[in-house]
């Protein structure tokens, strides 16, 4: 059982679930769930956080980093940059699932 300090750390690692048509399809068919995670988190930290927060067994963690995009701002056509993001695709063991309706 994780301590309250560990749970706060885990909540800092797992920022939000990603709910889209593609992610919901993969959750139903392949038992893969998508999450937005802290950009500095590694796969081991992500695995520990998911297992502690949702009480499931993680089989595999895939991560991808999305670079920030350059966007045009309205004031004098200056440019800005969006923040970089990191996504994690977590594969759970057979028979395990996460109810994302309660999480979001």
N, C-alpha and C positions, 0 to 999 in steps of 0.2 A: 504494500500500500504506500503510494507516494505521499510525502509530506506536503503541507500547504505551500511551502516555498518552491518545491519541485513542480507542483501543479501550476503555479504562476509562471515559472520558467517555461514549462511546456506550452502554456497558452501564448507566451511570447514567440515561440517557435512556429506554432500553427496559427496563422493569422485568420484564415477564413476558408470554408469549402468553396470550390468553384462549381457552380450549378449551371450547366448548359445542356443542350440536347446531346452533344457528344459525350460529355462526362456521365450523364444519367444513363445513356445507352451502355457505356462500358461498365458502369456499376451493376446494371442488371445482368448483362451477358457475360462479362469477364471478371466480375468481382474486383474491379479497379476503381479507386476513388481519387479525385483530384482535389488538391489543396493549394492555397497560396501560403507560402512559408517565408520565414525570415531569410533575406539574401545570404547571410553568413552561415546558415544552418547546414550541417552535413547529413548524409543519409542515416548514420547511426543515431544522431540526435532526433531526426524526424521519426524514425522507427520507434524509439523509446517514447516519444511524445504521443504518437498515435496509440500505441499499446496502453499507455497509462490513462489517457483521456477517455478513450472509447472502450476499453477493456476487450480488445480483440487481438488476434495473433496475426502479425504482418509477415508475409512471405518475401516480398520484394519491394524495393523503393527505387523509382526512377526520378531523376530531377532534371529540370531544364531551366536555364536562365534566359530571360527576355530582356534585351537591352532597351534602354529608354529611347523613345522616338523623338525626333526633332519636330516640333509643332510651331506653326505660325500663330503669333498672338495678334490681337486686333489693334493694339496701340502702335501705330507707326510701323506696322508689319515687322515687328521685332520677333525674333525666334526664341523659343524656350525648349526645354527638354523634359519629357516625362520621366518619372522615376523608373529605375530598373526593377524587375520583379523576378521572383523565383517560384516555380511551380514544382509540386511533387505529385507523382502518380504512384499511389500505394496499392499494391496487390495484397488482398487478404487471403487467409487460408479458406479452404472449402467449408461452407456452412456458416461462415462469419459474415456479418453485414453491419453497416453503420446507417442509422436513420438520419439522413441529412435534413429532414424537415425540422426536427427539434434543434439541430445545430445552427441552422441559418436563421 
